[in-house]
Amino acid sequence: MELSQLLRERRSVHTFEDRPVSPELVMELLETAIWVPNHRMTQPWRFILTYGEGRRKIAEAVRKIKESKEPDPSKKKEVGQKFYDKIMSIPMILTVLMKEDPSLIVREEDYASTSCVIHNFSLLAWEKGIGLVWETYGWLHESIFRETMGIQPGEKVVGNLHIGYPAKIPPAQPRIPAAHLITVFDQA
Ligand SMILES: Cc1cc2nc3c(=O)[nH]c(=O)nc-3n(C[C@H](O)[C@H](O)[C@H](O)COP(=O)(O)O)c2cc1C
């Protein structure tokens, strides 16, 4: 597939077939995805790959978080179970972490590079028929989740990528043409 077609046709995918994704394939794609521009070559990223029975760790952590936040005691169990089931319905989750440099400038550059890794990975996956969505829900920053995943102080959770074979591909969301957003200086 032409790169331009791949870029235009990729979508964020939210619902997946009940079909496993090969961890070997994901690792192979990730090895290519990390070839991003990276000022100072800090390579600040780290990844946690969760699938199969491993998903129960995340599902249990989310259950605890959601139960603790539900004010109505009669609804706690139901709400916790809903989020537990949601996590268990996702074939694979890639948690993307980034070392947070004390310098704001370096941190911003590092976040830009890590975002490039994620998008590279997302395009490579799409080329193989695998969909994903980059999720940044609030509970990524809860201590229960961090402890469950062994996330160290000074590591930023950039996102959870929900990965799987798409059950449904959402329609494209329109983009403002770049031509409407560009200022050109071509004369003195
Ligand atoms: C930094 C970032 C965070 C995102 N967080 C979420 C999220 O928490 N939940 C979600 O459904 N989509 C999330 N998305 C996906 C966007 O909603 C999606 O890219 C956008 O709707 C455009 O759709 P498309 O990717 O199919 O073109 C995120 C995307 C980015 C780049």
The ligand as a Gaussian input file, in Angstrom:
#p B3LYP/6-31G(d) Opt

LIG

0 1
 C       -2.596000      12.005000      22.404000
 C       -3.867000      11.299000      21.995000
 C       -4.728000      10.846000      22.967000
 C       -5.905000      10.173000      22.621000
 N       -6.726000       9.712000      23.618000
 C       -7.880000       9.085000      23.286000
 C       -8.723000       8.577000      24.310000
 O       -8.429000       8.675000      25.498000
 N       -9.869000       7.971000      23.939000
 C      -10.207000       7.810000      22.603000
 O      -11.265000       7.257000      22.318000
 N       -9.400000       8.259000      21.613000
 C       -8.247000       8.880000      21.921000
 N       -7.395000       9.312000      20.932000
 C       -7.749000       9.048000      19.518000
 C       -8.441000      10.236000      18.876000
 O       -9.700000      10.409000      19.465000
 C       -8.557000       9.960000      17.361000
 O       -7.266000       9.921000      16.806000
 C       -9.362000      11.056000      16.668000
 O      -10.694000      10.943000      17.032000
 C       -9.266000      10.972000      15.140000
 O       -9.677000       9.714000      14.682000
 P       -8.732000       8.823000      13.767000
 O       -7.534000       8.461000      14.595000
 O       -9.587000       7.632000      13.408000
 O       -8.350000       9.618000      12.565000
 C       -6.227000       9.980000      21.249000
 C       -5.335000      10.431000      20.263000
 C       -4.172000      11.072000      20.637000
 C       -3.221000      11.542000      19.551000

